[in-house]
Amino acid sequence: MQTKDLYDRFIEWREQHISEKQLVLVLSFFVGIFAALAATILKAFIHFIQHLINSQLIAGGHTWWYLICPIIGITLAALFVKYVVKDDISHGITKILYAISQRKSIIKTHNIWSSIVGSGLTIGFGGSVGAEAPIVLTGAAIGSNLAKLFRLDQKTMMLMIGCGAAGAIGGIFKAPIAGLVFTLEVLLMDLTMTSVGPLLISSVTATAISYIVSGATPMFSLSDYAPFAVHRIPWYLVLGVVCGFASLYFTRGMNTAEQWFKHHVRSVGMKILIGGATLSLLIFLFPPLYGEGYDVIIQLLNGDSQSAFINSPLVRFGSTTWILIAYFVLVIIFKIFASVATNGGGGVGGIFAPSLFIGSLVGFVVARLHNMAGIVVPENNFALVGMAGLMSGVMHAPLTGIFLIAELTGGYHLFMPLMIVSVVSYLTIKLFEPHSLYAMRLAQKGELLTHNKDRSVLTLLKMDNVLETDLKTVHPDMTLGELVKVIAESHRNIFPVVDNEGKLRGVLLLDEVRNIMFQPRLYDRFTVAQLMISPEAVLSHDMPMDKVMETFEDTGAWNLPVVDENKKYLGFVSKSKIFNSYRHVLVHFSDE
């Protein structure tokens, strides 16, 4: 009790002496530090496991361990999630979007550490996924829980989640600008001076910590490159279109495979068995699918494409250019299955690394085909900008793709190709897929916030916030006389008609009975069933608010009934109540 009193007194002192804006700036600094430390711990954990495998197992010539280790990692991660965490920690970015879209901005405390352990086991043992999405969830959880600790409001908690995400990207990629634009493009809604300051502080702080720990060298240092040439713009446009279609394949293929795994494989043991066996088979045929794939990216950027092919059993068919291209195309196709097998089998990881991996391969293949056709283009440049193209398309975030790849490679001199390919890829996939892979699941449920403020405010409104339950219900068998007594006790002019099971049968409007309700001789002649009418439309209790407003607009109604999945009456929604709630949310939503 004494500890609680001290905590309450501390919060009271803070409210009196430190303004919320000042506190946010201070907290954003610490969020950046903690996010960078979390990223450092995760990378160290992954490298420690990889070092043990390579030094103790692979060094002795036992390369078959490459087939066993991913299954071990998936199994350990699955058991950790099931028996220790006891919660779903996959799809980290989607979880952040869900927390924001529900206006709660609360992320569970265990996400601060559980994603690190789960993804470290998965990736360290060779799972074909990336560590970036889990560390972004970790950073967001740090920001959310720090804000909760200081009892900040939900709008500020949303900003702190963004700070954590920006710090995580800055810390793990050494990319401060990418951390900022990723948060603005993918997670948050509005670019305001209130939000930019804290986001920059977190991102820059995390990047500085990462520099101190591991040096300022970019993750994929590009030593040899061809300067940008105007005459290559048409070929970059072609690459952008190809990246757009590759992003579409990645997005829809990944989502379809995940849904199949989710609905057809139920038990944990079967998931581990199928996921592990699938992943091992794919790695046996296509060794580049082992782990994050960053070694392959480095090889392509340095012009060493043969090294990514030499260890495959398919090399016995030859190593001609056409075989090499066919091999890389197959790797592109099967990468999503390797990633889904990893996560579906129980592993924990994200799609950052797979999208970068596929992007580099797409860029290389397109460049090699150009060169075979007599159009000379630099293959390492195309591999580099291909990464930006895939990331822009998959995440629907062209600015993130541009700045992340520039900072990852030190390729600031290639901004023009990066911009061309990223924008063209984004525009291409937008023609076919309106949402990113992260947002797709929430968009289908109507729970996704967007950069459209009107739609975002409607998303924040829930049916429970606008449901009116003070209307008097009447029964179809009631006489007009009995109805008059109910009308006398009601202050509303609409009456839902429900049967004995509580199901909605219709509605009765006061205007429909006004001309006969003062004639006692008619009280026993009419029943409610004769006087009721059908509503213009019936709303479901789980209907998104933007769909509710569309229904109001289509019907021209002012009040509509709401039922549950069993058609039982729950209440009414009025357009005026929605407008009042909308204005209330908009004030807080727009307040800087």
Backbone torsions as a table, in degrees:
resi	resn	phi	psi	omega
1	MET	NA	-37.7	-179.5
2	GLN	-65.6	-38.7	178.0
3	THR	-62.2	-41.6	179.0
4	LYS	-63.3	-40.4	178.6
5	ASP	-63.4	-41.7	178.8
6	LEU	-63.9	-40.4	179.1
7	TYR	-63.8	-44.6	179.2
8	ASP	-62.9	-39.3	179.5
9	ARG	-67.9	-37.0	178.0
10	PHE	-64.5	-45.1	178.8
11	ILE	-61.9	-40.6	179.1
12	GLU	-64.7	-41.2	178.4
13	TRP	-63.6	-42.1	179.4
14	ARG	-61.6	-43.0	-178.7
15	GLU	-64.1	-29.2	-178.7
16	GLN	-84.3	-30.0	-171.3
17	HIS	-112.7	-20.9	-178.0
18	ILE	-125.9	120.5	179.6
19	SER	-69.4	160.9	-178.1
20	GLU	-64.8	-37.7	179.3
21	LYS	-63.2	-41.9	177.9
22	GLN	-65.4	-41.4	179.8
23	LEU	-62.8	-40.9	-179.6
24	VAL	-61.4	-41.1	179.1
25	LEU	-63.8	-41.7	178.8
26	VAL	-66.4	-46.1	-179.2
27	LEU	-63.9	-37.0	179.7
28	SER	-62.6	-33.0	176.4
29	PHE	-64.7	-46.9	-179.5
30	PHE	-70.6	-33.5	175.8
31	VAL	-61.5	-41.3	177.2
32	GLY	-61.0	-42.1	178.7
33	ILE	-63.3	-50.0	-176.8
34	PHE	-65.4	-37.7	179.1
35	ALA	-65.4	-41.0	178.4
36	ALA	-65.5	-40.3	178.0
37	LEU	-64.5	-40.2	177.9
38	ALA	-62.5	-43.4	178.2
39	ALA	-63.1	-39.9	179.1
40	THR	-64.9	-42.9	178.8
41	ILE	-62.8	-43.4	-179.6
42	LEU	-63.3	-47.3	179.8
43	LYS	-62.6	-39.4	178.9
44	ALA	-65.9	-39.5	178.6
45	PHE	-62.8	-45.6	179.2
46	ILE	-63.0	-46.5	-178.5
47	HIS	-66.8	-33.5	178.1
48	PHE	-62.7	-46.6	179.2
49	ILE	-65.1	-43.5	179.5
50	GLN	-62.4	-38.3	178.9
51	HIS	-65.3	-41.6	178.6
52	LEU	-61.4	-43.8	-179.2
53	ILE	-64.4	-46.4	-176.1
54	ASN	-70.8	-37.8	-176.0
55	SER	-83.1	-34.0	-175.0
56	GLN	-96.2	-28.5	-173.7
57	LEU	-112.6	-55.5	-174.1
58	ILE	-72.1	-33.9	-176.2
59	ALA	-60.4	-26.4	179.5
60	GLY	-83.1	9.0	179.6
61	GLY	88.5	3.8	-178.4
62	HIS	-87.6	67.2	-176.1
63	THR	-68.6	-15.3	177.8
64	TRP	-64.1	-14.3	175.9
65	TRP	-63.7	-22.8	176.5
66	TYR	-61.2	-25.6	178.6
67	LEU	-84.9	-27.4	-176.5
68	ILE	-87.2	-38.8	-172.9
69	CYS	-58.7	-44.0	178.6
70	PRO	-58.2	-36.7	177.9
71	ILE	-65.9	-39.9	177.3
72	ILE	-61.0	-45.5	-179.8
73	GLY	-61.9	-45.5	179.0
74	ILE	-61.0	-43.6	-178.8
75	THR	-63.0	-48.0	179.8
76	LEU	-61.4	-43.2	179.8
77	ALA	-64.8	-41.6	-179.4
78	ALA	-64.7	-42.7	178.8
79	LEU	-67.0	-38.2	177.6
80	PHE	-61.4	-45.5	-179.4
81	VAL	-66.5	-42.5	-174.7
82	LYS	-72.0	-42.4	-170.7
83	TYR	-105.3	-18.4	179.5
84	VAL	-106.2	-56.8	-177.7
85	VAL	-75.4	-43.5	-179.0
86	LYS	57.4	39.3	179.7
87	ASP	-158.6	154.1	178.9
88	ASP	-77.7	121.6	-179.7
89	ILE	-118.3	15.3	177.2
90	SER	-83.3	172.0	178.2
91	HIS	52.0	60.8	-174.0
92	GLY	-58.9	-45.8	-177.8
93	ILE	-65.9	-39.5	178.1
94	THR	-61.6	-37.7	178.5
95	LYS	-64.7	-37.2	177.7
96	ILE	-66.5	-45.8	178.1
97	LEU	-60.0	-38.0	179.0
98	TYR	-65.9	-43.1	179.3
99	ALA	-61.3	-39.7	179.2
100	ILE	-70.2	-44.1	-174.2
101	SER	-67.6	-24.6	179.6
102	GLN	-85.8	1.5	177.3
103	ARG	66.1	10.7	177.6
104	LYS	-93.3	-38.1	179.3
105	SER	56.6	27.8	179.7
106	ILE	-104.8	123.0	175.6
107	ILE	-116.0	134.5	-173.5
108	LYS	-59.2	146.3	-175.5
109	THR	-62.3	-35.3	-176.6
110	HIS	-64.1	-19.7	178.7
111	ASN	-66.2	-14.3	177.2
112	ILE	-65.4	-34.6	-176.4
113	TRP	-119.8	-27.4	-173.7
114	SER	-66.4	-37.3	178.8
115	SER	-66.4	-33.9	178.1
116	ILE	-64.4	-47.5	-178.7
117	VAL	-66.5	-48.5	-177.3
118	GLY	-61.6	-48.5	-178.8
119	SER	-72.5	-32.6	178.0
120	GLY	-62.3	-44.3	177.1
121	LEU	-64.4	-43.5	-176.8
122	THR	-64.5	-51.8	-173.7
123	ILE	-77.9	-37.1	179.6
124	GLY	-58.8	-36.5	179.5
125	PHE	-88.9	4.3	172.1
126	GLY	107.2	13.3	176.5
127	GLY	-60.4	141.6	-172.3
128	SER	-88.3	57.6	-179.6
129	VAL	-140.4	-178.1	-178.2
130	GLY	-115.2	161.3	-178.0
131	ALA	-93.5	-5.4	-169.3
132	GLU	-73.8	-45.5	179.5
133	ALA	-61.4	-44.2	175.8
134	PRO	-59.8	-38.4	-178.5
135	ILE	-74.3	-28.6	174.0
136	VAL	-65.5	-41.7	175.7
137	LEU	-62.6	-39.1	176.8
138	THR	-61.4	-47.5	179.1
139	GLY	-62.1	-42.2	178.0
140	ALA	-62.8	-39.1	178.6
141	ALA	-65.4	-37.5	176.4
142	ILE	-61.2	-48.2	179.8
143	GLY	-62.5	-44.5	-178.9
144	SER	-62.5	-44.9	-176.0
145	ASN	-75.5	-29.9	173.1
146	LEU	-65.7	-42.6	177.8
147	ALA	-63.7	-39.9	177.8
148	LYS	-64.7	-38.0	179.6
149	LEU	-61.3	-36.7	-179.3
150	PHE	-95.2	10.9	174.6
151	ARG	56.9	43.3	177.2
152	LEU	-81.4	157.6	-178.0
153	ASP	-72.8	170.1	-172.0
154	GLN	-67.6	-32.9	177.5
155	LYS	-65.0	-39.6	177.5
156	THR	-70.4	-35.5	175.6
157	MET	-60.8	-37.9	177.3
158	MET	-61.5	-41.8	178.4
159	LEU	-65.4	-39.4	-179.6
160	MET	-67.8	-33.0	173.0
161	ILE	-60.5	-44.4	177.1
162	GLY	-61.0	-39.6	177.8
163	CYS	-62.1	-42.2	178.6
164	GLY	-63.2	-41.5	178.8
165	ALA	-66.0	-44.1	179.1
166	ALA	-62.3	-41.9	177.9
167	GLY	-64.1	-38.7	-180.0
168	ALA	-65.1	-44.6	178.4
169	ILE	-64.7	-45.6	178.9
170	GLY	-61.4	-38.1	-176.8
171	GLY	-74.0	-42.5	-174.9
172	ILE	-83.6	-28.2	-178.9
173	PHE	-104.1	-9.0	-171.3
174	LYS	56.3	47.9	-173.6
175	ALA	-135.1	82.6	-175.6
176	PRO	-65.5	-40.1	180.0
177	ILE	-67.4	-41.8	178.5
178	ALA	-61.7	-36.8	177.3
179	GLY	-61.0	-41.6	179.2
180	LEU	-67.1	-51.5	-173.9
181	VAL	-71.4	-30.8	175.2
182	PHE	-60.9	-44.0	-179.0
183	THR	-65.5	-41.2	-179.5
184	LEU	-71.5	-39.1	-176.5
185	GLU	-78.0	-42.8	-169.6
186	VAL	-99.0	-35.9	-170.7
187	LEU	-105.2	-47.4	-172.5
188	LEU	-100.5	174.3	-171.7
189	MET	-103.8	-47.8	-169.6
190	ASP	-118.9	142.4	173.4
191	LEU	-95.1	106.5	179.2
192	THR	-129.6	160.9	178.2
193	MET	-63.9	-29.8	178.8
194	THR	-65.4	-36.3	-177.3
195	SER	-87.7	-33.6	-175.0
196	VAL	-63.7	-41.7	-178.1
197	GLY	-56.9	-58.5	179.3
198	PRO	-60.5	-39.0	179.8
199	LEU	-63.1	-42.0	178.0
200	LEU	-64.9	-41.7	179.8
201	ILE	-59.8	-47.4	-179.4
202	SER	-63.6	-46.4	-176.3
203	SER	-65.0	-46.9	-178.6
204	VAL	-67.5	-41.0	179.1
205	THR	-61.2	-46.4	-179.8
206	ALA	-63.2	-40.4	179.4
207	THR	-65.5	-39.9	178.8
208	ALA	-62.7	-41.8	177.7
209	ILE	-62.3	-42.0	179.2
210	SER	-63.8	-38.7	176.2
211	TYR	-61.2	-43.9	-178.3
212	ILE	-62.4	-40.7	-175.0
213	VAL	-76.9	-44.2	-171.4
214	SER	-124.4	8.7	178.3
215	GLY	88.0	169.0	-174.1
216	ALA	-96.0	7.1	-180.0
217	THR	-68.5	132.7	178.0
218	PRO	-60.3	155.2	-178.7
219	MET	-60.9	-42.4	178.5
220	PHE	-119.2	84.1	-176.8
221	SER	-70.9	125.9	-178.6
222	LEU	-100.4	102.4	-174.6
223	SER	-82.3	-34.2	-176.1
224	ASP	-127.3	127.2	-178.1
225	TYR	-148.5	159.7	175.9
226	ALA	-100.6	129.7	179.4
227	PRO	-59.0	155.2	179.5
228	PHE	-63.4	134.8	178.6
229	ALA	-125.9	133.4	-175.4
230	VAL	-60.9	-35.6	-175.1
231	HIS	-68.3	-11.5	178.2
232	ARG	-91.5	-0.9	-178.4
233	ILE	-56.2	-44.4	179.2
234	PRO	-57.9	-35.0	-177.8
235	TRP	-76.5	-29.6	172.5
236	TYR	-69.3	-34.7	175.8
237	LEU	-62.5	-42.0	177.2
238	VAL	-61.0	-44.7	178.8
239	LEU	-60.7	-39.6	178.9
240	GLY	-60.9	-42.6	178.8
241	VAL	-64.7	-44.8	179.5
242	VAL	-61.7	-41.9	178.0
243	CYS	-63.2	-35.8	177.6
244	GLY	-62.3	-44.8	178.7
245	PHE	-70.6	-34.7	175.4
246	ALA	-65.3	-37.1	176.6
247	SER	-65.1	-39.0	177.6
248	LEU	-63.0	-44.7	176.7
249	TYR	-60.8	-45.1	-179.8
250	PHE	-59.6	-48.0	-175.8
251	THR	-66.0	-53.1	-176.9
252	ARG	-73.0	-37.4	178.3
253	GLY	-64.4	-44.9	179.3
254	MET	-63.0	-44.9	-178.6
255	ASN	-65.0	-42.8	179.7
256	THR	-64.9	-43.8	-180.0
257	ALA	-65.6	-39.8	177.8
258	GLU	-63.1	-43.2	179.9
259	GLN	-64.3	-39.7	177.8
260	TRP	-62.1	-46.7	-179.4
261	PHE	-60.9	-41.1	-176.5
262	LYS	-67.1	-39.6	-172.7
263	HIS	-93.4	-17.8	-176.2
264	HIS	-109.8	-16.6	179.0
265	VAL	-119.4	109.7	-170.3
266	ARG	-97.6	-54.0	-172.1
267	SER	-73.6	151.1	180.0
268	VAL	-63.6	-42.7	-179.4
269	GLY	-61.7	-42.2	179.7
270	MET	-68.0	-36.7	177.3
271	LYS	-62.2	-44.9	179.1
272	ILE	-63.1	-43.1	-178.0
273	LEU	-63.7	-51.6	-178.1
274	ILE	-68.1	-45.9	-179.9
275	GLY	-62.7	-45.9	-179.3
276	GLY	-65.5	-44.2	-179.8
277	ALA	-64.2	-42.1	178.9
278	THR	-62.7	-45.2	-178.5
279	LEU	-64.8	-42.8	-179.6
280	SER	-64.3	-41.5	178.8
281	LEU	-62.6	-44.4	-179.5
282	LEU	-65.2	-39.3	179.4
283	ILE	-67.9	-36.1	178.1
284	PHE	-61.3	-43.5	-179.1
285	LEU	-78.6	-35.1	-175.3
286	PHE	-132.4	82.9	-178.1
287	PRO	-52.7	-30.6	178.0
288	PRO	-59.4	-16.5	179.6
289	LEU	-76.3	-8.6	179.5
290	TYR	-70.9	125.7	175.7
291	GLY	72.3	-158.2	-175.7
292	GLU	-69.5	-28.7	-179.3
293	GLY	90.3	9.5	-177.4
294	TYR	-67.9	-28.8	176.9
295	ASP	-62.3	-39.5	178.9
296	VAL	-65.7	-40.5	178.4
297	ILE	-59.8	-45.0	-179.9
298	ILE	-62.4	-40.0	178.8
299	GLN	-63.0	-43.1	-180.0
300	LEU	-67.4	-39.6	179.5
301	LEU	-66.1	-26.8	179.8
302	ASN	-98.1	11.1	175.8
303	GLY	74.9	21.2	-177.2
304	ASP	-110.9	63.5	-175.7
305	SER	-70.0	-26.9	-177.4
306	GLN	-65.0	-30.6	-178.1
307	SER	-64.9	-27.9	179.3
308	ALA	-77.4	-11.2	-175.1
309	PHE	-109.8	-24.2	-166.4
310	ILE	-64.9	-29.2	-175.1
311	ASN	-88.2	-2.4	-177.4
312	SER	-79.5	143.0	174.8
313	PRO	-64.2	-16.2	179.6
314	LEU	-75.6	-6.4	-178.2
315	VAL	-66.1	-20.4	-179.9
316	ARG	-66.4	-15.9	177.2
317	PHE	-81.4	-4.1	179.6
318	GLY	121.1	173.4	-179.5
319	SER	-135.0	35.4	178.0
320	THR	-71.3	168.3	-178.3
321	THR	-61.3	-41.3	-178.7
322	TRP	-66.4	-37.8	177.3
323	ILE	-66.8	-39.8	178.3
324	LEU	-62.2	-44.4	179.2
325	ILE	-63.6	-45.9	179.2
326	ALA	-60.6	-39.7	179.0
327	TYR	-62.1	-46.6	-179.5
328	PHE	-67.0	-35.3	176.6
329	VAL	-63.3	-41.1	177.3
330	LEU	-65.5	-38.1	176.4
331	VAL	-61.8	-42.7	177.4
332	ILE	-59.7	-45.0	-177.4
333	ILE	-64.8	-43.7	-172.4
334	PHE	-87.6	-7.3	180.0
335	LYS	-61.2	-39.9	-178.8
336	ILE	-66.3	-33.4	178.3
337	PHE	-69.8	-36.5	176.7
338	ALA	-65.2	-41.2	179.4
339	SER	-67.2	-43.6	178.9
340	VAL	-66.1	-38.9	176.9
341	ALA	-62.2	-36.7	178.7
342	THR	-66.2	-53.7	-178.7
343	ASN	-72.0	-41.3	179.9
344	GLY	-65.4	-31.1	178.4
345	GLY	-74.3	-9.7	179.4
346	GLY	123.8	-4.3	178.7
347	GLY	-74.7	170.6	-178.4
348	VAL	-127.8	120.3	179.3
349	GLY	-173.6	172.7	-175.2
350	GLY	-120.0	-173.8	-175.3
351	ILE	-107.6	4.0	175.5
352	PHE	-57.0	-58.8	-176.7
353	ALA	-61.5	-46.4	177.2
354	PRO	-58.0	-38.2	-179.9
355	SER	-69.0	-38.5	175.9
356	LEU	-65.1	-41.7	-179.1
357	PHE	-61.5	-51.5	-179.4
358	ILE	-64.6	-39.0	179.9
359	GLY	-59.9	-42.2	179.3
360	SER	-65.1	-39.1	178.9
361	LEU	-67.6	-42.1	177.9
362	VAL	-60.6	-45.6	179.0
363	GLY	-60.8	-42.4	-180.0
364	PHE	-65.0	-46.1	-178.1
365	VAL	-61.7	-44.4	179.1
366	VAL	-62.2	-42.1	179.5
367	ALA	-65.3	-42.3	-179.2
368	ARG	-64.2	-39.3	177.5
369	LEU	-65.0	-39.1	175.5
370	HIS	-59.8	-47.4	-178.1
371	ASN	-64.7	-35.9	177.5
372	MET	-67.3	-27.7	178.9
373	ALA	-85.9	3.3	178.4
374	GLY	91.0	4.3	177.9
375	ILE	-98.5	106.8	-173.1
376	VAL	-78.6	117.8	176.5
377	VAL	-136.4	150.8	179.9
378	PRO	-76.8	119.6	-174.9
379	GLU	-68.3	-36.7	-179.5
380	ASN	-70.0	-35.4	174.8
381	ASN	-60.8	-43.7	-178.7
382	PHE	-67.7	-36.9	176.6
383	ALA	-63.6	-37.7	179.8
384	LEU	-66.9	-52.0	-176.6
385	VAL	-73.5	-22.0	174.4
386	GLY	-62.1	-35.3	176.2
387	MET	-61.0	-43.2	178.6
388	ALA	-64.6	-38.8	-179.8
389	GLY	-63.2	-45.4	179.3
390	LEU	-65.7	-43.5	-178.7
391	MET	-64.6	-40.6	178.7
392	SER	-62.4	-42.1	-178.3
393	GLY	-72.3	-46.4	-177.1
394	VAL	-66.1	-41.6	-177.3
395	MET	-92.2	-6.9	-173.4
396	HIS	54.5	44.8	-175.5
397	ALA	-141.3	79.5	-176.1
398	PRO	-63.5	-37.5	179.8
399	LEU	-64.7	-39.1	177.4
400	THR	-61.9	-44.5	178.4
401	GLY	-60.4	-43.2	-178.2
402	ILE	-63.3	-54.7	-173.4
403	PHE	-74.9	-34.1	-179.5
404	LEU	-63.9	-47.1	-178.3
405	ILE	-68.9	-36.4	176.8
406	ALA	-61.5	-41.4	-179.0
407	GLU	-78.5	-33.0	179.2
408	LEU	-65.6	-35.2	-172.8
409	THR	-108.7	-10.4	-171.8
410	GLY	71.3	19.3	-175.7
411	GLY	-89.9	47.2	-179.3
412	TYR	-64.0	-22.9	-179.8
413	HIS	-72.6	-10.3	-179.2
414	LEU	-107.9	29.8	-178.4
415	PHE	-59.1	-39.9	-179.0
416	MET	-61.7	-51.6	175.7
417	PRO	-60.2	-38.8	179.0
418	LEU	-60.8	-44.2	-179.6
419	MET	-67.2	-43.5	-178.2
420	ILE	-61.2	-52.2	-175.8
421	VAL	-66.9	-41.4	-178.3
422	SER	-63.7	-47.6	-177.7
423	VAL	-66.6	-43.9	-179.4
424	VAL	-64.9	-41.1	177.8
425	SER	-62.0	-44.8	179.6
426	TYR	-62.5	-46.3	-179.8
427	LEU	-65.3	-33.9	180.0
428	THR	-66.3	-48.6	-177.5
429	ILE	-70.8	-29.2	179.0
430	LYS	-63.6	-24.7	177.6
431	LEU	-66.5	-25.2	-174.4
432	PHE	-115.6	-28.6	-174.6
433	GLU	-135.5	111.1	-174.5
434	PRO	-74.2	-17.6	-175.1
435	HIS	-126.1	152.6	175.6
436	SER	-72.4	168.1	177.7
437	LEU	-60.5	-36.7	178.7
438	TYR	-62.6	-43.8	-171.3
439	ALA	-87.6	-13.1	-172.0
440	MET	-57.1	-45.6	-176.7
441	ARG	-64.8	-41.7	-179.3
442	LEU	-72.6	-35.9	-179.7
443	ALA	-63.4	-36.6	179.4
444	GLN	-65.4	-26.2	179.0
445	LYS	-96.0	-1.9	-177.7
446	GLY	71.4	29.0	-176.1
447	GLU	-114.7	17.3	-174.4
448	LEU	-101.0	128.4	170.5
449	LEU	-80.4	144.4	179.6
450	THR	-129.0	178.2	176.8
451	HIS	-76.0	-9.3	173.6
452	ASN	-78.6	109.8	-172.0
453	LYS	-64.7	-40.4	178.7
454	ASP	-59.0	-47.6	-179.5
455	ARG	-66.5	-36.3	179.6
456	SER	-65.4	-41.7	179.1
457	VAL	-64.0	-41.8	176.8
458	LEU	-62.2	-36.4	178.6
459	THR	-64.4	-35.7	179.6
460	LEU	-70.1	-23.3	177.3
461	LEU	-77.5	135.3	177.7
462	LYS	-116.7	156.4	-177.9
463	MET	-57.5	-36.5	-179.5
464	ASP	-62.8	-27.2	-178.1
465	ASN	-75.2	-23.2	-174.3
466	VAL	-118.6	0.2	-177.4
467	LEU	-73.0	129.4	178.4
468	GLU	-106.6	123.1	-175.8
469	THR	-117.1	14.7	-176.4
470	ASP	-94.2	14.1	178.9
471	LEU	-85.6	139.9	178.5
472	LYS	-77.6	126.5	177.1
473	THR	-88.0	151.3	177.5
474	VAL	-130.2	161.3	-176.2
475	HIS	-104.0	146.2	-177.9
476	PRO	-59.3	-28.2	-176.5
477	ASP	-87.4	-3.7	179.9
478	MET	-65.2	142.0	177.1
479	THR	-82.7	167.9	177.7
480	LEU	-60.1	-37.5	179.0
481	GLY	-62.4	-43.8	177.8
482	GLU	-66.7	-35.0	178.4
483	LEU	-64.4	-39.5	-179.8
484	VAL	-60.0	-38.2	179.1
485	LYS	-64.6	-38.3	178.0
486	VAL	-67.2	-41.1	179.3
487	ILE	-61.0	-38.8	-178.5
488	ALA	-63.7	-27.3	-178.0
489	GLU	-93.5	-7.3	-174.8
490	SER	-102.5	151.3	175.5
491	HIS	-109.5	11.1	178.3
492	ARG	-112.4	161.4	-177.7
493	ASN	-110.7	16.2	177.8
494	ILE	-135.7	140.3	-174.0
495	PHE	-133.0	115.9	176.1
496	PRO	-70.8	137.0	179.5
497	VAL	-102.5	118.9	-177.7
498	VAL	-124.3	151.2	179.3
499	ASP	-91.8	-170.3	-176.4
500	ASN	-64.1	-24.2	179.5
501	GLU	-91.3	3.8	-179.9
502	GLY	81.3	8.8	-180.0
503	LYS	-83.6	143.3	-178.2
504	LEU	-72.3	127.5	178.0
505	ARG	-105.9	-26.2	-178.7
506	GLY	170.5	-166.8	177.4
507	VAL	-134.4	151.7	177.2
508	LEU	-121.7	124.6	-178.8
509	LEU	-98.8	140.8	-179.9
510	LEU	-59.3	-35.5	179.7
511	ASP	-62.3	-26.5	-177.9
512	GLU	-73.8	-22.0	-176.7
513	VAL	-118.3	0.9	-174.7
514	ARG	-59.7	-36.5	-175.3
515	ASN	-79.3	-8.9	-179.9
516	ILE	-122.1	-9.0	-173.8
517	MET	-70.6	-15.4	179.0
518	PHE	-102.0	18.2	177.8
519	GLN	-115.9	93.4	-175.4
520	PRO	-56.8	-29.3	-178.2
521	ARG	-65.0	-16.4	180.0
522	LEU	-97.6	-0.6	-172.5
523	TYR	-61.5	-33.9	-179.1
524	ASP	-97.6	-2.9	-176.6
525	ARG	-85.7	-33.4	-176.2
526	PHE	-109.3	147.1	172.7
527	THR	-117.7	164.7	179.1
528	VAL	-60.1	-37.8	179.9
529	ALA	-58.3	-31.4	179.6
530	GLN	-79.8	-25.4	-173.6
531	LEU	-98.0	-19.7	-176.0
532	MET	-73.6	160.7	177.6
533	ILE	-129.5	165.9	176.0
534	SER	-82.5	139.7	177.0
535	PRO	-67.9	155.2	179.7
536	GLU	-59.5	-32.0	177.2
537	ALA	-163.9	161.3	177.6
538	VAL	-122.4	130.2	-178.0
539	LEU	-95.4	146.5	174.0
540	SER	-91.5	148.0	-175.3
541	HIS	-66.1	-21.5	-179.3
542	ASP	-103.5	15.3	-178.7
543	MET	-73.8	130.8	176.9
544	PRO	-60.1	150.5	-173.5
545	MET	-67.9	-28.8	177.0
546	ASP	-68.0	-33.6	175.3
547	LYS	-70.2	-34.8	176.8
548	VAL	-61.2	-45.9	-179.3
549	MET	-66.1	-36.1	175.9
550	GLU	-62.1	-39.1	179.0
551	THR	-65.2	-42.0	177.0
552	PHE	-60.8	-43.3	-178.9
553	GLU	-66.8	-40.0	-178.0
554	ASP	-68.4	-36.4	-175.8
555	THR	-92.1	-22.3	-175.4
556	GLY	73.7	11.9	-178.5
557	ALA	-76.8	161.3	175.3
558	TRP	-110.2	-24.7	177.1
559	ASN	-135.7	138.2	178.8
560	LEU	-138.1	141.3	-179.6
561	PRO	-78.3	156.7	179.8
562	VAL	-122.9	134.0	178.4
563	VAL	-127.1	162.8	176.5
564	ASP	-91.2	-169.6	-176.6
565	GLU	-66.6	-18.3	178.0
566	ASN	-98.8	14.0	179.1
567	LYS	68.5	17.8	177.5
568	LYS	-82.5	139.4	-175.8
569	TYR	-68.0	133.6	178.1
570	LEU	-115.2	-32.7	-177.1
571	GLY	162.1	-167.1	179.2
572	PHE	-123.2	154.8	172.0
573	VAL	-121.4	131.1	177.9
574	SER	-111.5	148.0	179.7
575	LYS	-62.7	-36.1	-179.6
576	SER	-65.2	-37.9	178.2
577	LYS	-65.6	-39.1	177.9
578	ILE	-64.4	-43.3	-179.8
579	PHE	-62.3	-42.7	179.3
580	ASN	-63.2	-44.7	179.0
581	SER	-66.1	-37.5	178.8
582	TYR	-60.5	-47.2	-179.7
583	ARG	-62.8	-38.5	-179.4
584	HIS	-64.6	-45.9	-179.7
585	VAL	-67.7	-39.0	-177.7
586	LEU	-61.5	-37.0	179.1
587	VAL	-60.7	-46.8	-179.9
588	HIS	-73.4	-33.8	-179.0
589	PHE	-66.1	-37.4	-174.9
590	SER	-94.8	-11.3	-176.0
591	ASP	-66.7	124.9	178.2
592	GLU	-94.1	NA	NA
